[in-house]
């Protein structure tokens, strides 16, 4: 697997609960897009890619959500 150079990031955490929620949604969106792109880049049929995506979604739906 190809290794990427480390990236330095300066992160300023939100100071409000609303800011935390917005951040969580943006992080989730970036993560989902990364997963989708990795699936698209796989060397397999479209049907296999859809099957994998469905399995990921099903797995997530079965995972208990944190309270709060």
N, C-alpha and C positions, 0 to 999 in steps of 0.2 A: 504494500500500500504506500502511496506517495505521502511523504511527510511535508508539512507546511511549516514555514518559519513562524516562531512564536510572535504574537501580536501583543503589544502593551496597550492596556486600556485604562483610562481614568474614569472612574464611575462615581457619580454623585447620586446617592440614594434619595428618594422622595422623602419629604418631611411630613406628608399627610397620608391618611388612610386612602383617600381617593387617588393620590399619586401612586401609592403602592398597587392599587387595583389596575390602574392604567399601565404601569410597568409590567405587571404580571401578564396582562393581556398581550402586550407587545412582545414580551419574551416568548410567550406561547405561540404567537403568530410567526416569529422568526424561526422557532424550532420546527413548527409544522412545515413551513416552506422549505427548510433544509431537508427534512425527511422526504418530502415530495420530490425534491430535486434529486436526491440520492436514488430514489426508486426509479425516476425517469431515466437516470444514467445507467441502470442495470442492463446487462446484456441478456435479456430474456424477453419472452413474448409479452404483448400488451395484456393478455389474459392472466399471465403469471403476476405481472405488476399489480393488476387490479385485485387479484387474490391476496397478495401480500398487504396491500393497503387496507383491504377489508379486515384482514387478521389483526392489523395494528389497531384499527378503529374498534374492533370487538374487544381486544385486550384492554384498551383504555376504558371502555364502557364498563368492564367488569372490575376495574380497579376502584376501591373505595376512595371517595374524595375526602380531603381533610375538612374538618369542621371549623368554621370561623370566617 
